[in-house]
Amino acid sequence: MNIYYSPYELFPLSSLNRRVQKAPRRGALLRVIFEEGLEGFANLHPNPERGDFSLEKQLQLLAEGSPTLQTKISLKLAKIDAKARAQRKSLWKDLSIPLCHYLVTEPIGFSNSHLSDALEKGFRKFKVKTGRHLEEEVKILNQWAELLPEKSLRPDFNQSLSGNELQVFCKKVSKTLVKTIDFVEDPTPGRPAVWYSYSKEIPWAWDQHSEKVEEQSKGFEVTIIKPVIQDVDSIWPTLKKIGSRVVFTSYMDHPMGQLGACYVAAQFYKSHPQLREVCGLMSQSIFEKTPYQEALTTNGPKLIPPDGGGIGFGDLLEKEPWKKLSIGNQTIPTYS
């Protein structure tokens, strides 16, 4: 196996959430030549705020033959991409990418006219990054609840609240807002049972560390899966037993990683059509434009992948300044 990488930076248009400030996001595209001679591509985009090793550390571990789970998943996606490219086949043939929610990274300043425009374009779910200015944000959400259909809002706190702040949130949400909430994601650090103790009316969603779900896990209705760092096949048997909804989201990363998440989500819902959800896979607009972002097109909540073999982006990937990774251990375990 020969591995090449091409580092990149993504520049957010605003702060992504309370825990992630407006700073460049670093990652690398991967080009993998497998033993069979197949060539595939994937993305590696660590998020240190969630506890990931840095990009340099992950590349070092990959070179040493001890890749992290995140890197193993990237290699798995590269292998899937390689097989499709070898057959000159698009990964998107016979697959339907789930509809996406509208992502609001900063609710303060997001006007009602912007909300109306999104509704006119066909969006029916709204993910809202919250937690910076709690009381003002709750006022805004209460106002939006008067304009939006039921089960349409998805506030996401990224574990940024304290217990006292969560108590404030639960007390200040209006009855109309409770009906408008589809789910509230990761209000505080810890397990969902804690959130449920604050409010049994609000539907809670578990994102960070949701791979640790157990049959005894309680207090949440929705599990958020990020396919570029979590293996849905290992988590699904438990989620099936407890009856959780399954919503896929991107890692707010490069479009290559974004489409990797789209592929896993589309395959999962193809096998489980009764579980299909509106997902969070349309995150390209939160960064300054690059040729990769521009290669993605949208029609309201529908993401349209690029043409070409495999996952797409063939012309752009050919132009990358690839650097060969010096591998000390030729036997690198992949994820299957």
C-alpha positions as CSV (number, residue, x, y, z in Angstrom):
1,M,0.0,0.0,0.0
2,N,1.3,3.5,-1.0
3,I,-0.3,6.5,0.6
4,Y,0.0,10.1,-0.4
5,Y,-1.5,13.2,1.3
6,S,-2.3,16.8,0.5
7,P,-2.8,19.1,3.4
8,Y,-5.4,21.9,3.3
9,E,-7.0,24.6,5.4
10,L,-10.7,25.5,5.5
11,F,-11.6,29.0,6.5
12,P,-14.9,29.3,8.4
13,L,-17.1,32.3,7.6
14,S,-18.1,32.6,11.2
15,S,-17.5,30.8,14.6
16,L,-18.8,27.3,14.2
17,N,-20.1,26.9,17.7
18,R,-19.4,28.1,21.3
19,R,-16.4,25.7,21.6
20,V,-14.9,26.2,18.1
21,Q,-13.9,29.7,17.2
22,K,-13.4,31.3,13.8
23,A,-10.0,29.8,12.9
24,P,-8.7,27.8,10.0
25,R,-9.6,24.1,10.1
26,R,-6.7,21.8,9.0
27,G,-6.9,18.4,7.4
28,A,-5.5,16.4,4.5
29,L,-6.8,14.6,1.4
30,L,-5.5,11.0,1.1
31,R,-4.6,9.2,-2.1
32,V,-4.2,5.5,-1.5
33,I,-2.7,2.9,-3.9
34,F,-3.9,-0.5,-2.7
35,E,-2.1,-3.8,-3.2
36,E,-4.4,-4.7,-6.1
37,G,-3.2,-1.5,-7.9
38,L,-6.5,0.3,-7.2
39,E,-6.4,4.0,-6.5
40,G,-8.9,5.6,-4.2
41,F,-9.3,8.9,-2.3
42,A,-10.6,10.0,1.0
43,N,-10.3,12.8,3.6
44,L,-8.7,13.0,7.1
45,H,-10.0,16.0,9.1
46,P,-9.2,15.8,12.9
47,N,-11.2,17.9,15.3
48,P,-9.1,18.5,18.4
49,E,-12.0,20.1,20.2
50,R,-13.6,16.6,20.2
51,G,-10.4,15.0,21.4
52,D,-9.0,13.8,18.1
53,F,-5.3,13.5,17.7
54,S,-3.8,16.3,15.5
55,L,-3.3,15.8,11.8
56,E,0.4,15.4,12.2
57,K,0.0,12.7,14.9
58,Q,-2.6,10.8,12.9
59,L,-0.3,10.8,9.8
60,Q,2.6,9.7,12.0
61,L,0.5,6.8,13.4
62,L,-0.6,5.9,9.9
63,A,3.0,5.8,8.8
64,E,3.9,3.6,11.7
65,G,1.1,1.1,10.9
66,S,-1.0,2.1,13.9
67,P,-3.8,4.2,12.4
68,T,-6.5,5.7,14.6
69,L,-10.1,4.6,14.1
70,Q,-10.7,7.8,12.2
71,T,-7.9,7.1,9.8
72,K,-9.0,3.4,9.4
73,I,-12.4,4.7,8.4
74,S,-10.8,7.0,5.9
75,L,-8.9,4.1,4.4
76,K,-12.1,2.1,4.2
77,L,-13.8,4.9,2.3
78,A,-10.8,5.2,0.0
79,K,-11.1,1.5,-0.8
80,I,-14.8,1.9,-1.6
81,D,-13.9,4.8,-3.8
82,A,-11.0,2.9,-5.5
83,K,-13.3,0.0,-6.5
84,A,-15.8,2.3,-8.0
85,R,-13.2,4.3,-9.9
86,A,-11.7,1.0,-11.3
87,Q,-15.1,0.2,-12.7
88,R,-15.6,3.8,-13.9
89,K,-18.7,3.8,-11.9
90,S,-20.1,6.6,-9.7
91,L,-20.7,5.7,-6.1
92,W,-24.0,7.6,-6.4
93,K,-25.6,5.3,-8.9
94,D,-28.7,3.7,-7.3
95,L,-28.2,5.7,-4.1
96,S,-30.3,8.6,-2.7
97,I,-28.5,11.1,-0.5
98,P,-30.9,12.0,2.4
99,L,-32.4,15.5,2.4
100,C,-30.5,17.9,4.6
101,H,-31.4,20.4,7.3
102,Y,-30.5,24.1,7.1
103,L,-27.5,24.9,9.2
104,V,-27.5,28.2,11.2
105,T,-24.1,28.7,12.9
106,E,-25.1,32.0,14.5
107,P,-28.8,32.6,15.3
108,I,-28.2,36.1,16.5
109,G,-28.4,38.2,13.4
110,F,-30.1,35.5,11.4
111,S,-33.2,37.4,10.3
112,N,-36.8,36.2,9.9
113,S,-36.4,36.9,6.2
114,H,-33.5,34.5,5.9
115,L,-35.7,31.9,7.7
116,S,-38.5,32.6,5.2
117,D,-36.1,32.3,2.3
118,A,-35.0,28.9,3.5
119,L,-38.6,27.7,3.9
120,E,-39.3,28.8,0.3
121,K,-36.4,26.8,-0.9
122,G,-37.9,23.7,0.7
123,F,-36.0,23.3,4.0
124,R,-38.1,21.9,6.8
125,K,-35.5,21.2,9.5
126,F,-33.2,23.8,11.0
127,K,-30.0,23.0,12.9
128,V,-29.1,25.9,15.1
129,K,-25.7,26.2,16.8
130,T,-26.5,27.6,20.2
131,G,-24.9,28.3,23.6
132,R,-22.9,31.5,23.1
133,H,-25.6,33.9,24.5
134,L,-28.2,31.6,25.9
135,E,-31.0,33.9,27.0
136,E,-31.0,35.9,23.8
137,E,-30.9,32.8,21.8
138,V,-33.9,31.3,23.6
139,K,-35.8,34.5,22.8
140,I,-35.0,34.1,19.1
141,L,-36.0,30.4,19.1
142,N,-39.3,31.3,20.8
143,Q,-39.9,33.8,18.0
144,W,-39.0,31.3,15.3
145,A,-41.3,28.8,16.8
146,E,-44.2,31.1,15.8
147,L,-43.1,30.9,12.2
148,L,-41.9,27.3,11.7
149,P,-43.8,24.0,11.5
150,E,-43.8,21.6,14.4
151,K,-40.7,19.3,14.8
152,S,-38.5,21.6,12.7
153,L,-35.9,23.1,15.1
154,R,-32.7,21.3,16.1
155,P,-30.7,23.4,18.7
156,D,-27.2,22.0,19.2
157,F,-25.2,23.2,22.2
158,N,-22.1,21.0,21.6
159,Q,-21.9,20.2,25.3
160,S,-21.3,23.9,26.1
161,L,-23.9,24.4,28.9
162,S,-23.5,24.0,32.6
163,G,-26.2,22.4,34.6
164,N,-27.5,25.8,35.7
165,E,-27.6,27.0,32.1
166,L,-29.5,23.9,31.0
167,Q,-32.0,24.5,33.8
168,V,-32.5,28.1,32.5
169,F,-33.0,26.8,28.9
170,C,-35.6,24.3,30.0
171,K,-37.5,27.0,32.0
172,K,-37.5,29.6,29.3
173,V,-38.6,27.6,26.2
174,S,-42.2,28.4,25.4
175,K,-44.8,25.6,24.9
176,T,-44.9,26.5,21.2
177,L,-41.1,26.1,21.0
178,V,-41.3,22.7,22.7
179,K,-43.7,21.6,19.9
180,T,-41.4,23.1,17.3
181,I,-38.3,21.3,18.6
182,D,-37.4,18.2,16.7
183,F,-34.6,17.5,19.1
184,V,-32.0,19.3,21.3
185,E,-28.5,18.0,20.8
186,D,-25.7,17.6,23.5
187,P,-26.7,20.4,25.9
188,T,-24.1,19.5,28.5
189,P,-21.2,17.0,28.9
190,G,-22.3,13.6,30.2
191,R,-25.0,11.1,29.5
192,P,-28.5,11.8,28.2
193,A,-30.2,10.5,31.4
194,V,-28.9,13.7,33.0
195,W,-30.6,15.9,30.3
196,Y,-33.8,13.9,30.7
197,S,-33.9,14.7,34.4
198,Y,-34.1,18.4,33.5
199,S,-37.0,18.0,31.0
200,K,-39.0,15.0,30.0
201,E,-40.9,17.0,27.3
202,I,-37.9,18.0,25.2
203,P,-36.6,15.3,22.8
204,W,-32.8,14.9,23.4
205,A,-30.2,13.9,20.9
206,W,-26.9,12.3,21.7
207,D,-23.9,13.1,19.5
208,Q,-20.5,13.2,21.2
209,H,-19.4,9.7,22.3
210,S,-22.7,8.2,21.1
211,E,-20.7,5.2,20.0
212,K,-20.7,4.3,23.7
213,V,-24.4,3.6,23.6
214,E,-25.6,0.6,25.6
215,E,-28.9,-1.2,25.8
216,Q,-29.4,0.4,29.3
217,S,-28.8,3.9,27.9
218,K,-31.9,6.1,28.5
219,G,-33.1,9.6,28.2
220,F,-32.7,10.3,24.5
221,E,-34.7,9.7,21.3
222,V,-32.1,10.5,18.6
223,T,-28.6,9.3,18.0
224,I,-26.3,11.5,15.9
225,I,-23.8,9.5,13.8
226,K,-20.7,11.1,12.2
227,P,-19.7,8.4,9.8
228,V,-16.1,9.7,9.2
229,I,-15.3,9.0,12.9
230,Q,-17.9,6.4,14.0
231,D,-18.7,3.0,12.6
232,V,-22.5,2.7,12.2
233,D,-22.3,-1.0,11.7
234,S,-21.0,-1.6,15.2
235,I,-23.4,0.9,16.8
236,W,-26.6,0.0,14.9
237,P,-27.4,-3.4,16.7
238,T,-27.7,-1.5,20.0
239,L,-29.6,1.4,18.5
240,K,-32.0,-1.1,16.9
241,K,-32.8,-2.7,20.3
242,I,-33.5,0.6,22.1
243,G,-35.5,2.1,19.2
244,S,-33.4,5.2,18.6
245,R,-33.8,7.5,15.6
246,V,-30.6,7.7,13.6
247,V,-29.5,11.0,12.1
248,F,-26.2,11.3,10.1
249,T,-24.2,14.5,10.0
250,S,-20.9,15.6,8.4
251,Y,-17.9,16.4,10.5
252,M,-18.0,20.0,9.2
253,D,-15.0,19.1,7.1
254,H,-13.8,19.0,3.5
255,P,-16.3,18.2,0.8
256,M,-14.5,14.8,0.4
257,G,-15.3,13.9,4.0
258,Q,-18.8,15.4,3.6
259,L,-19.5,13.1,0.7
260,G,-18.0,10.1,2.6
261,A,-20.6,10.8,5.2
262,C,-23.3,11.1,2.5
263,Y,-22.4,7.7,1.1
264,V,-22.6,5.9,4.5
265,A,-25.9,7.6,5.2
266,A,-27.4,6.7,1.8
267,Q,-26.3,3.1,2.2
268,F,-27.8,2.8,5.7
269,Y,-31.2,4.2,4.7
270,K,-31.2,2.1,1.5
271,S,-31.0,-0.9,3.9
272,H,-33.4,0.6,6.4
273,P,-35.8,2.9,4.5
274,Q,-38.3,3.1,7.3
275,L,-35.7,4.9,9.4
276,R,-34.9,7.6,6.8
277,E,-34.4,11.1,8.4
278,V,-33.5,14.6,7.3
279,C,-29.7,14.7,8.0
280,G,-27.0,17.2,8.5
281,L,-24.8,16.6,5.4
282,M,-24.8,20.1,3.8
283,S,-22.0,21.9,5.6
284,Q,-20.0,23.2,2.6
285,S,-21.5,26.7,2.8
286,I,-20.0,27.5,6.2
287,F,-16.5,27.9,4.8
288,E,-14.9,30.2,2.3
289,K,-15.4,28.8,-1.2
290,T,-12.9,26.5,-2.8
291,P,-13.1,24.6,-6.1
292,Y,-14.4,21.6,-4.1
293,Q,-17.2,23.5,-2.5
294,E,-18.1,25.0,-5.9
295,A,-18.2,21.4,-7.4
296,L,-21.1,20.6,-5.1
297,T,-24.6,21.9,-6.2
298,T,-27.8,22.0,-4.2
299,N,-31.5,22.2,-4.8
300,G,-33.0,23.4,-1.6
301,P,-32.4,20.6,1.0
302,K,-31.1,18.2,-1.7
303,L,-27.3,17.9,-2.1
304,I,-26.2,16.9,-5.6
305,P,-22.8,15.1,-5.8
306,P,-20.3,15.8,-8.5
307,D,-20.1,13.7,-11.7
308,G,-17.4,11.2,-12.4
309,G,-16.1,7.9,-11.1
310,G,-16.1,7.0,-7.4
311,I,-17.0,9.7,-5.0
312,G,-16.3,12.4,-7.7
313,F,-13.9,15.3,-7.9
314,G,-11.6,13.5,-10.3
315,D,-10.3,16.6,-12.1
316,L,-9.6,18.4,-8.9
317,L,-7.8,15.5,-7.2
318,E,-5.5,15.1,-10.2
319,K,-4.2,18.7,-9.5
320,E,-3.4,18.2,-5.8
321,P,0.3,18.5,-4.8
322,W,0.5,15.0,-3.4
323,K,3.3,14.1,-0.9
324,K,4.2,10.5,-0.3
325,L,3.8,9.3,3.2
326,S,6.9,7.4,4.4
327,I,5.5,4.2,5.7
328,G,7.6,2.2,8.2
329,N,5.1,-0.7,8.4
330,Q,3.8,-1.9,5.1
331,T,1.1,-3.9,6.8
332,I,-1.4,-1.2,7.7
333,P,-4.7,-2.5,9.1
334,T,-7.8,-1.1,7.4
335,Y,-11.3,-1.0,8.7
336,S,-13.8,-3.5,7.2
